[in-house]
Amino acid sequence: MKEIILIKYGEMALKGMNKRSFEDVLVKNIKRRLKNLGKTTITRAQSTIYIEPAFDDFDTDEAVERLKKVFGIAALCRAAVCEKDFSDISRVACEYLEDTLSYAKSFKVTAKRSDKAFPMKSPEICRELGGVLIDKFPGLTVDVNDPEVTVTVEIRDTNAYVHAGNIKGAGGLPVGTGGHALLLLSGGIDSPVAGYMMAKRGIHISSIHYISPPYTSDRARLKVEQLAQKITPYCGSIAFFCVPFTKIQEAIKDNCPEEFFTIIMRRLMMKIALKISEREGCLALITGESMGQVASQTLSALICTDAVCTIPVFRPLIGMDKTEIIEISRKIDTFETSIQPYEDCCTVFTPKHPKVRPKLSDIEAAENSFDFQPLIDEAVENTEMKIFEPEL
């Protein structure tokens, strides 16, 4: 019995004449995620991608787990291939779903007849196959409202397919269809979630992190590298830029009013990120800021930060509360890493009483009291880069 994986997508189907280019990127991403599991044949038809393993020892369980994290996939399922003949559909359904239906109490059958030349209409397929399954598995009862198992028959152009329902995919758009952006990645809960959310909209993510030895430890840097690795199953490969930031922070401490430390630090981080973005072809910055969460994330403070930016700054968490952000971080398995007690440079020289509603003119005057440009250039020059790939 031949088993394949069917990939369904949601909003990509609405892309009209551009749909083909989105499909091309999605197929490329799927191939990359499955490349070490064995040879497969991947075809497309009727807003569905068909993944057919070339060998019997293909690890379908692992393939499904990986595909569940590929953006652009709304749903997927493991399905048995049948001839477009009701007797073969009945035979395959009884054999293929035996382990599932033997222990189920209720079920229903749904049918999708894309090939209108098939002699039985969808309601007839459901009724007749339901009868076959009840005869084969007498412990089953039909429940059309809340079944334990939904048996689906799809009649398509070349074959029929039987499966026991769809598995929810990651949704969104394929990574790489929305351009390239640079994520300011700290060691906290928020920024990995922000990267995940923008990757879901098709953005290819690179990341930048700032270190301040000896004020921050090697363990703090390792923690952030682990966070970058954690989101690669969703985001794909991630370039990780690590910027030495100690001299800049010490210069801020020595030359600027304490109440402005955090805002000026954020502005200088943005200036460095802009230089890296220009060099790497990134068209936007991404941050994990949430409105009002801390003093540097008030509306006035964000205005002061954005004043130095010449490209868009995406803040996908801006209207979310901490509980919502934590829920997503648990889902993508970054929460436990994020709460490890290793401080990042954002906590170095934190003012006791930060300015909550700073004025841009005051921030610019304080920042211009010292020439930070040589330190910015030095930091960019000494930036280290690593590439993180999804683990295969």
BELUR-V35809 format. One record per residue. PHI is phi in degrees with one decimal (* if undefined). Layout:
phi:PHI
phi:PHI
This chain:
phi:*
phi:-87.2
phi:-115.4
phi:-129.9
phi:-113.2
phi:-102.6
phi:-110.0
phi:-112.2
phi:-127.9
phi:-95.1
phi:-66.7
phi:-59.6
phi:-65.8
phi:-96.1
phi:-82.9
phi:59.0
phi:-69.1
phi:-89.3
phi:-58.6
phi:-58.2
phi:-66.8
phi:-66.7
phi:-62.2
phi:-59.6
phi:-67.1
phi:-61.7
phi:-62.1
phi:-60.8
phi:-66.8
phi:-63.0
phi:-59.2
phi:-64.1
phi:-75.3
phi:-104.8
phi:-61.2
phi:-96.0
phi:-92.2
phi:124.7
phi:-71.7
phi:-134.7
phi:-107.4
phi:-116.2
phi:-128.4
phi:-132.7
phi:-168.5
phi:53.5
phi:57.4
phi:-135.2
phi:-106.8
phi:-107.5
phi:-112.5
phi:-113.2
phi:-65.5
phi:-86.7
phi:-131.4
phi:-69.7
phi:-88.8
phi:-61.0
phi:-84.1
phi:-67.1
phi:-58.9
phi:-66.9
phi:-60.4
phi:-63.0
phi:-60.6
phi:-70.4
phi:-67.2
phi:-62.6
phi:-108.3
phi:-93.7
phi:-66.3
phi:106.8
phi:-97.2
phi:-81.5
phi:-157.2
phi:-147.2
phi:-156.8
phi:-88.6
phi:-138.4
phi:-92.7
phi:-91.3
phi:-125.8
phi:-71.6
phi:-81.7
phi:-143.6
phi:-62.1
phi:-64.4
phi:-72.0
phi:-59.9
phi:-63.8
phi:-61.9
phi:-65.4
phi:-60.4
phi:-64.7
phi:-76.5
phi:-69.3
phi:-99.8
phi:-58.9
phi:-63.6
phi:-74.7
phi:-80.9
phi:-64.6
phi:-111.3
phi:-90.9
phi:-102.9
phi:-139.3
phi:-158.0
phi:-146.4
phi:-116.4
phi:-119.7
phi:-135.1
phi:-125.3
phi:-106.9
phi:-68.5
phi:-87.4
phi:-71.2
phi:-78.3
phi:-62.7
phi:-67.0
phi:-99.5
phi:-80.7
phi:-55.5
phi:-60.0
phi:-68.6
phi:-58.8
phi:-61.4
phi:-65.1
phi:-71.2
phi:-68.8
phi:-58.2
phi:-64.2
phi:-60.8
phi:-69.6
phi:-65.3
phi:-63.9
phi:-75.3
phi:-125.1
phi:-65.1
phi:-79.1
phi:-83.3
phi:-126.7
phi:-84.5
phi:-139.0
phi:-79.7
phi:-93.0
phi:-141.7
phi:-75.4
phi:-70.8
phi:-132.4
phi:-109.5
phi:-90.3
phi:-117.4
phi:-115.7
phi:-116.7
phi:-99.6
phi:-113.8
phi:-60.6
phi:-102.6
phi:-146.7
phi:-107.5
phi:-134.9
phi:-122.5
phi:-151.7
phi:-105.1
phi:99.7
phi:-86.7
phi:-104.7
phi:-66.1
phi:-95.3
phi:-78.4
phi:72.8
phi:73.4
phi:-120.8
phi:-60.1
phi:-61.6
phi:110.1
phi:-86.7
phi:-112.9
phi:94.7
phi:-124.5
phi:-137.4
phi:-109.7
phi:-91.9
phi:-79.5
phi:-102.5
phi:-99.8
phi:-94.7
phi:-89.7
phi:-78.8
phi:-75.9
phi:-65.2
phi:-61.5
phi:-65.6
phi:-61.5
phi:-62.6
phi:-59.0
phi:-68.4
phi:-77.0
phi:-62.5
phi:-63.9
phi:-93.8
phi:92.0
phi:-81.4
phi:-82.4
phi:-100.0
phi:-111.7
phi:-135.6
phi:-132.8
phi:-135.1
phi:-113.1
phi:-118.7
phi:-134.6
phi:-67.7
phi:-88.5
phi:-72.3
phi:-115.8
phi:-98.8
phi:-62.0
phi:-65.6
phi:-64.8
phi:-65.4
phi:-61.2
phi:-58.8
phi:-70.2
phi:-62.5
phi:-64.7
phi:-64.4
phi:-60.2
phi:-64.8
phi:-62.3
phi:-93.2
phi:-64.0
phi:-59.2
phi:-93.7
phi:-92.9
phi:78.6
phi:-61.0
phi:-128.6
phi:-78.4
phi:-116.1
phi:-104.3
phi:-112.4
phi:-106.9
phi:-72.4
phi:-123.3
phi:-61.3
phi:-61.1
phi:-66.3
phi:-65.9
phi:-66.5
phi:-67.6
phi:-61.6
phi:-61.2
phi:-82.6
phi:-126.5
phi:-123.4
phi:-60.0
phi:-57.9
phi:-65.5
phi:-102.6
phi:-50.5
phi:-66.8
phi:-66.0
phi:-65.5
phi:-57.6
phi:-64.0
phi:-63.9
phi:-71.4
phi:-60.3
phi:-63.4
phi:-62.2
phi:-66.2
phi:-61.0
phi:-63.7
phi:-65.7
phi:-64.2
phi:-61.7
phi:-62.1
phi:-67.1
phi:-96.9
phi:77.8
phi:-83.4
phi:-100.0
phi:-158.5
phi:-107.7
phi:-129.0
phi:-129.4
phi:-98.8
phi:-70.5
phi:-127.3
phi:-52.8
phi:78.6
phi:-66.2
phi:-138.7
phi:-62.2
phi:-82.1
phi:-118.5
phi:-81.7
phi:-59.9
phi:-63.1
phi:-67.2
phi:-65.9
phi:-62.1
phi:-64.1
phi:-67.7
phi:-70.4
phi:-63.0
phi:-91.0
phi:-89.9
phi:-109.0
phi:-129.6
phi:-60.5
phi:-115.7
phi:-91.7
phi:-127.4
phi:-66.0
phi:-97.7
phi:-58.4
phi:-103.5
phi:-98.6
phi:-93.8
phi:-63.8
phi:-63.0
phi:-65.3
phi:-66.5
phi:-62.5
phi:-59.3
phi:-69.4
phi:-63.0
phi:-68.9
phi:-61.0
phi:-95.2
phi:65.9
phi:-107.7
phi:-59.7
phi:-62.9
phi:-71.9
phi:-62.8
phi:-89.9
phi:-60.9
phi:-82.1
phi:-116.9
phi:-77.0
phi:-105.6
phi:-70.4
phi:-66.9
phi:-96.3
phi:-77.8
phi:56.9
phi:-66.0
phi:-68.3
phi:-68.0
phi:-132.5
phi:-66.9
phi:-73.2
phi:-81.9
phi:-124.1
phi:-70.6
phi:-98.0
phi:-58.3
phi:-62.9
phi:-68.2
phi:-64.1
phi:-65.1
phi:-65.0
phi:-65.7
phi:-68.5
phi:-77.4
phi:-71.5
phi:-140.0
phi:-86.7
phi:-84.1
phi:-58.9
phi:-60.2
phi:-70.3
phi:-63.4
phi:-61.8
phi:-64.8
phi:-62.7
phi:-63.7
phi:-61.9
phi:-96.6
phi:-67.4
phi:-99.8
phi:-132.1
phi:-129.2
phi:-115.4
phi:-108.2
phi:-115.6
phi:-58.8
phi:-70.7
phi:-114.6
